[in-house]
């Protein structure tokens, strides 16, 4: 079994200066928390478990030869880069993620900018991540997807690999139904469907998990029993798993 950790950013950032590639550790709570967990495996009964971290390397690299070289170099850090065009990264990250999801999920709806092009690029980037994961995914791998940047990815992977083992964890609050429904109808339905592609969906608190379950009921019509949602072909479990 391998553990495939998938997040927007890699724990290693690629820095290009005058044509020379260097590598630096990423900063942020997600990287710190997951890196600490992966380090803890080394002294446990899971010491032999392999892991691979998949994500954006922190820089746009257009040249195919440089992409190949970067991929080879990052393999030393158990990292696999997902290369994105600068415009897509801007619309996806600075647009949809930071101007819509971040303020709305933190209860600042007046700061949101519901630009249709932002969501188009969000879907495109999630599809690029899906293609990157499926290219290296093996039958017994466990895929652990992280945070609001990749909420469509679980279903995209499920559609390609119906028997895949997929987990998702949201590192920010999940808002109440009254806030979440401010998203356009298509967006909110596709985001919920995307998350339900996972077998296990985790949140920081019990309240966030309950808000998610209420949105699934009100928007998609799926009821739950003690956090378990029975879909036509499988069961999805929703629960709180605080960091640490």
C-alpha positions in Angstrom: 0.0 0.0 0.0 1.1 3.5 -0.8 -0.3 6.7 0.6 -0.8 9.4 -2.0 -1.1 12.8 -0.4 -2.7 15.3 -2.8 -2.8 19.0 -2.0 -2.6 22.3 -3.9 1.0 22.9 -2.9 3.9 20.5 -2.4 5.9 20.5 0.8 8.8 21.6 -1.3 8.8 24.8 -3.4 10.8 25.0 -6.6 12.6 28.4 -7.0 14.0 29.2 -10.4 16.8 31.9 -10.5 18.7 32.6 -13.7 17.7 29.2 -15.1 18.9 27.3 -12.0 16.4 25.2 -10.0 16.6 25.2 -6.2 14.3 23.6 -3.6 12.9 25.1 -0.4 10.5 23.9 2.3 7.0 25.2 2.0 5.4 27.1 4.9 1.8 26.8 6.1 -0.4 24.8 8.5 -1.4 22.1 6.1 2.2 21.2 5.2 3.4 21.4 8.8 0.5 19.2 10.0 0.8 16.5 7.3 4.6 16.5 7.3 4.5 15.9 11.1 2.2 12.9 10.5 4.3 11.4 7.8 7.4 11.8 10.0 5.6 10.0 12.8 5.1 7.0 10.5 8.8 6.4 10.4 8.9 5.2 14.0 5.6 3.2 13.9 4.4 -0.1 12.6 3.8 1.6 9.3 7.5 2.4 8.9 7.6 0.5 5.6 4.6 2.3 4.1 5.5 4.4 1.1 4.1 7.8 0.5 4.1 10.2 -2.4 3.0 13.9 -2.2 1.3 15.3 -5.3 0.9 19.0 -5.8 1.9 22.3 -7.5 5.6 23.0 -7.2 5.2 26.7 -6.5 6.4 28.0 -9.9 5.1 27.9 -13.5 7.4 25.9 -15.7 6.4 26.0 -19.4 9.4 24.2 -20.9 8.8 20.4 -21.2 12.5 19.5 -20.6 12.5 21.6 -17.4 9.3 19.9 -16.3 10.9 16.5 -16.7 14.0 17.5 -14.9 11.9 19.0 -12.0 9.8 15.8 -11.7 13.0 13.7 -11.5 14.6 16.0 -8.9 11.5 16.2 -6.8 11.3 12.4 -6.7 14.1 12.5 -4.2 11.6 14.2 -1.8 8.8 11.7 -2.5 7.1 14.5 -4.3 5.4 14.5 -7.7 4.7 18.0 -9.3 1.5 19.0 -11.1 2.4 21.7 -13.6 -0.1 24.5 -14.2 -0.2 27.5 -16.6 0.2 30.9 -14.9 -3.2 32.1 -16.0 -5.0 29.0 -14.8 -3.2 29.2 -11.4 -4.2 32.9 -11.1 -7.9 32.3 -11.8 -8.0 29.1 -9.8 -6.0 30.1 -6.7 -6.2 33.9 -6.5 -9.7 33.8 -8.1 -12.0 31.0 -7.1 -10.2 29.8 -4.0 -9.2 33.1 -2.4 -12.0 35.4 -3.7 -14.9 33.0 -3.3 -14.4 29.9 -1.1 -12.1 31.5 1.5 -14.3 34.5 2.4 -17.6 32.6 2.0 -16.5 29.7 4.2 -15.2 32.1 6.8 -18.6 34.0 6.9 -17.5 37.1 4.9 -20.0 36.9 1.9 -19.6 40.6 1.2 -16.0 39.9 0.1 -16.9 37.2 -2.5 -16.6 37.8 -6.2 -18.8 35.2 -8.1 -16.9 35.4 -11.4 -18.0 32.5 -13.7 -14.5 32.3 -15.2 -13.0 31.6 -11.7 -15.1 28.4 -11.5 -14.3 27.3 -15.0 -10.6 27.4 -14.1 -11.3 25.7 -10.8 -12.9 22.7 -12.7 -10.0 22.7 -15.1 -7.3 22.6 -12.5 -9.1 19.8 -10.6 -9.2 17.8 -13.8 -5.5 18.4 -14.3 -4.9 17.0 -10.8 -7.1 14.0 -11.6 -5.1 13.2 -14.6 -1.8 13.5 -12.6 -3.0 11.2 -9.9 -4.5 8.5 -12.2 -1.2 8.4 -14.1 0.7 7.2 -11.1 -2.0 5.6 -9.0 -1.7 1.8 -8.3 -4.6 -0.6 -7.3 -3.8 -0.7 -3.5 -3.0 3.0 -3.1 -4.9 5.1 -0.5 -5.5 8.7 -1.9 -5.7 11.4 0.8 -6.9 14.7 -0.7 -6.6 18.0 1.2 -8.5 21.2 1.4 -10.8 23.5 -0.5 -8.7 23.8 -3.6 -9.5 20.2 -4.6 -13.2 19.7 -3.7 -14.1 18.3 -7.1 -11.2 15.9 -7.2 -12.7 12.9 -5.2 -15.5 12.4 -7.7 -13.3 12.9 -10.7 -11.0 10.1 -9.4 -14.0 8.0 -8.5 -15.3 8.2 -12.0 -12.0 6.9 -13.3 -11.2 4.4 -10.6 -14.5 3.2 -9.0 -12.8 0.9 -6.5 -10.2 3.5 -5.3 -9.7 4.2 -1.6 -10.2 8.0 -1.2 -10.2 10.3 1.8 -10.7 14.0 1.9 -10.0 16.5 4.7 -11.1 20.2 4.8 -8.6 22.4 6.6 -10.9 25.4 6.9 -14.5 25.7 8.3 -17.4 24.3 6.4 -20.2 27.0 6.5 -23.8 26.6 7.4 -26.4 25.9 4.8 -27.5 29.6 4.8 -24.0 30.6 3.7 -23.2 27.7 1.4 -26.4 28.2 -0.6 -25.1 31.6 -1.7 -23.0 29.8 -4.3 -24.7 29.4 -7.7 -26.8 26.3 -7.9 -24.6 24.4 -10.3 -21.4 25.2 -8.3 -22.8 24.1 -4.9 -24.2 20.9 -6.3 -21.0 20.0 -8.1 -18.9 20.8 -5.1 -21.0 18.5 -2.8 -21.0 15.7 -5.4 -17.3 16.2 -5.8 -16.7 15.7 -2.0 -19.0 12.7 -1.9 -16.6 10.9 -4.3 -14.5 10.2 -1.2 -15.1 7.2 1.1 -14.2 9.3 4.2 -14.7 13.1 4.6 -13.1 14.8 7.5 -13.6 18.2 9.2 -12.0 20.0 12.1 -15.2 20.0 14.3 -18.5 18.3 14.8 -20.4 21.4 13.8 -18.6 21.6 10.4 -19.4 18.0 9.7 -23.1 18.6 10.6 -23.2 21.7 8.4 -21.9 19.6 5.5 -24.5 16.8 6.1 -27.3 19.4 6.2 -26.2 20.9 2.9 -26.0 17.4 1.3 -29.6 16.8 2.5 -31.0 20.2 1.5 -29.2 20.4 -1.9 -28.7 16.8 -3.0 -31.5 15.0 -1.1 -29.1 12.4 0.6 -30.0 11.6 4.2 -27.5 10.3 6.6 -27.5 8.0 9.7 -24.9 8.9 12.3 -22.7 10.5 9.7 -23.0 7.7 7.2 -24.5 8.5 3.7 -25.7 5.5 1.7 -25.2 6.1 -2.0 -26.4 3.7 -4.7 -23.1 1.8 -4.9 -21.2 2.6 -1.7 -21.1 4.2 1.8 -19.6 7.6 2.6 -18.6 8.3 6.2 -18.4 11.9 7.5 -16.8 12.8 10.8 -14.6 15.3 12.8 -10.9 14.7 12.9 -9.2 17.7 14.6 -5.6 18.3 13.5 -3.2 16.4 15.7 
